[in-house]
């Protein structure tokens, strides 16, 4: 098999994100609030793409860009700055890139989005998907045809799932786990889909459906089971001040894949993903909050807490000799177009 094949294959909807932080409280009708912070950059599926690319993974993204300023800016960031392969992506004439304004407050955020459905579906963009080592996918009620093709190619599918606005949480969606190597929902989603009343019980049910089951628990960390190795892990979250939690789940997923591709033990994979997600919330959200090897290396070298030093001691051997240059975080305003 071609050693230059993508290590991570992605498809989904891309957004231009404008993130406002430092709100004293949520706005009320008729009120104007001045914020202490702002950042902008690609969001949506770009969160996964940048997070993966910053760990040195060959990342192939199939998405749709509008033929507008926002689309051009996001293409430049993804391909030019972050090195993401956009061969499978398309620019849609006359369609504008969706824009999301995120109001970050405390541990959560409110989102307001303007946009329309893209003119190309995931299956159209993917066609016959390239052979890839892994694919990070967002499961939806209606299965995507490309997913079965990718699994048949030998691609390991790492899946997550989102909030069900109908709150029916149809168990039919879990049928798609037959195609997956790993499933990484949060505890609310996991309990709702499995009809259980605890994250541990949900994990037990999911572990019967997929080789690697992970349940993220926000401030309580994450738990996981790897049936292929018989490992179980329960990892606490880090005590980190949250600026903006947007995209933290995507950073977790990409980090878990990066560690899995290198064959790390389950506890190390889980600790690494919790750490990377924790580091991401210290910056304005969206794709550009991802820490990459640079951010993880910098955290490790500045660490003084003896307990954390022991828990994350594996990083001494796992971190690359050259973690790369400093990563770019979300600018307050996008740079002027190049001429």
Secondary structure, DSSP 8 states (H G I E B T S, - for coil): --TTSEEEEEE--EEEEEEEE--SS---TT-----SEEEEEEEEHHHHHHHHHTTT--EEEE-EEESSHHHHHHHIIIIIIT--B-TT-EEETT---EEEEEEEETTEEEEEEE----SS-HHHHHSS---EEEEEEEE-SS--HHHHHHHHTT-EEEEEE---TT----GGGGGGGGG-SEEEEEHHHHHHHHT-SSHHHHHHHHTTTSSEEEEE-GGG-EEEEETTTTEEEEE-------S--TTHHHHHHHHHHHHHHTT--HHHHHHHHHHHHHHHTTS-SSGGG--HHHHHHHHHHH---HHHHHHTTTHHHHS-S---S-----BSS------
